[in-house]
Amino acid sequence: MTTMHAVRGHARGGPEQLRYETAPRPEPGPGDLLVEVRSAAITPGELDWDATWTDALDSGGTPRLPIVPSKEFSGVVAAAGPAGAPDAGAGAPVWSEGDEVYGLIPFTSDGAAAQYAVVPADVVAAKPAGLDHDHAAALPLAGLTALQALVTHGGLREGQRVLVHGGAGGVGSLAVQIAAALGAEVTATASARDADFVRGLGATRVLDYVERPFDEQVADVDLVLDTVGGDTRTRSWQVLRPGGTLVSVAEPLPAEGPRFTRGVFFVVVPDRAGLDELSRLVAAGRLDPPIAGTYPLSGVAAAYAALARPHRRGKVVLHVSP
């Protein structure tokens, strides 16, 4: 088979530029896997990223049209690239046809909203046991973002106090679970309608950000994870203890804040070891990625409409039939 069904954008823009159509099936190069996609998740703002449309993470890259959106996938290995693949390092898995895998595709590559996708083998991990493909596809980007924010950049330790903004969202809902699993005392902001949901994820306290400003309800926090930005990010400095850390995935921020606090902004990177850690938490019953809705690949317009709705719990997933 040399063709496949895919969602593609032929001109830069929003969801209105995407078409469900027949496209050439990609071929894996050295170090790549060809994955038969079972499910793919979409992310707010991904059609605004320069990397989605060009070969660079920021402005100035060369356009690469048409593009395939969606960077998160779960599927089955269909083929490996030709001989000469780069060494993935000691302990790296050797993949075979039929293996169930999941992962985060590099941002400057075509995505997974298609029947087949090409993925570097060194960023692929075994699909978490116990999760179906839809739920596995909802985990890589948000899960790695939460894990890297809390552990890699935030230095989270057992017993620390963590504040997660947007506790019901894609990143926030996983961050609450991961922080609780690592032994932190978790407070999260959410709307009143999502309070019980976020408590069920492991938050000790849920702050209704509409009823009362969060900075009047919490103080002496070791680590704040900001998924919102704007005024929420600005007011987060004052709830940190001296020496605390504010990590934002929403927008850049100063490296130093008041009272010797530290600020970090980062963009998530594909990471097989991180995926393995997420799978371990799933296997231990400590992590369950929520899904806001599942749509067929041909229903991409409805999927992006669902992605834009407020108070969305978890990820929006495209289910790709075998």
N, C-alpha and C positions, 0 to 999 in steps of 0.2 A: 504494500500500500504506500503510495507516494503522496497522498493528500489526506487531509483531516478537516474536521470542523473546528473553528476557532473564533474567538472574539478579537477583532482587530480595529485599530484606529489608524486611518490614513492621513489625518490632518490633526495637528495639535488642538486640544480643546477638552471639553468635559464629556460626560456620558453620551451626549447627543452625537459625538463623533464615532462612537463604537458601533461596529456591525458584526453580526453573527454570520459567518460565511465559510466557504471552502477555501483552504489555504494549503500551501505545500507543507508536508511533514518535515520538521527539522531533522538534521543529521548530527549526531554527536561527534565532537572532535576528540583529540587525545585528552584524557583526564576527565571526560564528560560521561554522563549517563543519559540515555533516552528513557524518559519516564512516561508511562501511560497514565495520564492523570485521572484520578477518580474524583477528587474534589479540590477546589481552589477557593481561597478566601480573598475578599477585596477589602481595601482599607480607605478610610476617609482621607482625602487630599492626595491620593497617589496619582491622580491625573493632573495635579498641579506641579508635581515634582519634575525638575529638569531631567533627572535620571530616567524617568519613564519614557521620555521622548528622544533623548540624546545619548551620547556615549560618555557623558560626564555627570558627576554628582551635582555640580553647580552650573551656573550660566556659562556659555561659551563653548559648550560641546557641539559636536556634529550631529545633526538630526539623523535618526535611524527609523525611517518609516517604511512600511506600516509596523506598528507595535502591537504586542499582545500584553494586556494588563494582568494584574494579580501576581503577587510575589510569593504567596504561601501555597503549598500544595501537599497533597497526600496521594500516593499512587503506587504503581507496580513497575519495577525495572523491566523495560522492554529490550534494551540492548546497551552495551558498553561501547565507548569510542574505540578507535583503532589502537594498535600497540603503540607504545611510546608515551603512555600517560605519565605525568610527573609523579614522583614519590610523595604519597600522602602522609608519610611519617609512620613511625613504629606504632603498632596497635590499630592502625586504620583498618576498617572492615573491607573485605573484598566482596563486591556485590555480584549477584548472579541473576539471570533472567527469572522473573517471578517473585523476587524479594519485594516485600512491602516496605516502602520508605516514605519519609516526609522531610520537609525542609523549607528554608527561606532562600529564594533565588536572588542572586546579586542584583542590585537595583538598576544597573545599566544594561541588563540582559532582558530579553523577552520573557514574559511571565507565563503563568500556568492556566490562563483562561482558554484552554484548548485541550484537544484530546491527547496531545503529546507535548512534552516540554523537554528541553535540554538543560541539564543542571550539572555544575561541577561536582564530581564524585566526592570531593573532600569536604563538602558542606552538607552532605546528605546523611541522615541517620535512620535507623530502623523505626518504623511506625510504632508508637506506644502500644503495647499489648493492652487490650481492653477498650481501646477507642476505635470507633468506626472511622472511615475515611473522612466523613464530614467534620467530625470533632477534631480529628488529627490535623486537618487543614486549618482549623481555627486557632491552632496553637503557636506556630513558629514565630511570626513577626511580633505579635503581642507578648508571647511568652518570653522570647529572647530579650525584647525591650525591657520587660519587667525585671527579668533576672539580671541583666547587665546594669540596669539602673540601681537596683537594690544592692547587689553584691560587688560587681566589678567597679562601679563608680561611687556607690554609696558606702561601701565597706560594712554592710549590715552585719551585726553580731547578735547572738542570742541575748534576749533580755532588753534590747533597746526599744525605744518608743518610736514608732513610724506613723507618719500621716500620709495617706494616699488620697490625692485629689481625683475625683471622678471614679469612685469605687465601683460603679456599675458598668463602666465602659469596657472596651476591648482590652486595653492595657491595664486599667485600674482593677478590673475584676480578677485578673490573674495575679497582679501585684499583691492584692490583699491575701490571696491564697498562699502565694510563695512566702511572703513575709511571715505569715502565721505559721507556716510549716517550718520555717527556720528559727522559730522561737521568739519572734518579736511581739510586742504589744501593739496591735494595729488599731488605729483610728482612721476612718475614711469619711470623706464628704460625699454626699449623694442627695438626691431629692427625697422628699418624704415617701413618695410612692415606691422608691427602691430600697428603703431602709431595711426591711426584713430580708430582702434578697442579699444585700451586702453583709448583714450580720451572719447569714447562712454561709457566706464565703470564709468567715473567720475573723471579721472585724469585732473588736471588743466594744467600740463605740462607733456610731454613725451620726455625723453632724449634718443637719438639714441646713444647707447653705442659703436657702431662701428665707427661712424663718429668723435666723440670727447669724451674723458674720462668724465664720469659723475661728478667726483670730481672737474672738471674745470667749471662746469655749475651750481652747486648748493652749498649752504652753509647755516649754521645756522639752521639745521634741528633738530626738537625735537625728532623724532623717525625714525629709519631706520629699515625696515624689510628685512632681507637678505635671499633669497631663493636660492642663487647661490653658495656662499662660495668662497674659494680661494682668489685670488687677489681682487675680488670685495668686499669681507668681510673686508679684510685688509684696503683697501682705504676708506671704509665707515666711519671709525673713524673720519677722518679729516673733514667730512662734517657736523658733529654733533655740535650743540652749546654746551657750557659748561653746564654740567648737563644733556645732552641728553642721549638717550638710543639706543643701537644697539641690536636688537633681531634677532638671527639667528636660522633657522630651518634646515640649511644645514650642519653645523659642529660646534663643541665646540669652544668657544672663551673665552678670559680672562674676569673675572668679572668686571675689571676696565680698562678703556682706558685713553688716554691722555685728559687733560683739564677736569678732574673730570667727565668723561663720564662713563656710566654703560653698561656692556655687559651681555646678557642673552642667553643661549642656552637651548632649551627644546624639549621634545617629546610630541606631542599632546596626550591627554587622552580622552576616551569616556565621554560624559557629556550630560545628558538629558536637563538640564537647558540651556546649550549652543545651543543645537539643537532647543529648543523652541525659543530662541532669533533669530536664523537664520530664522526660520519659520515666525517670526514677521516681519523681514526685507523683506522677500519674499512677505508677504501679503500687506506690505506697498508700494510695487513696487520699493524697493530700492536694491533688490538682485536677480540676475538671473544667475544661474550657467551655464557657457558655456560648450558645448559638442564638443569635437574634432572629435568624431566618435562613431558609435554604431554598435556592431557586435553580431551575435547570439552566444549562449553559446558554440555551437560546433565549432565556428570560433575563438577559443581562440588564435591560432597561429597568425592569421592576426591581432587580437586585440593587442597582445604584440608587433608585428612589427610596428603597428601604434603608439604605446606608445613611441617607440624609435626614431621616426622621429623628426627632429629639427623644431622649430617654430610651435609647436603644441599649439593650442588655447583651453584651458580647458581640461576636463577629457575624457578618453576613457571608454566606458560603454559596458558591456555585457548585452544584452537583453535576458531575460529568459522567454520563452513562458509559459503560465499557464499550 
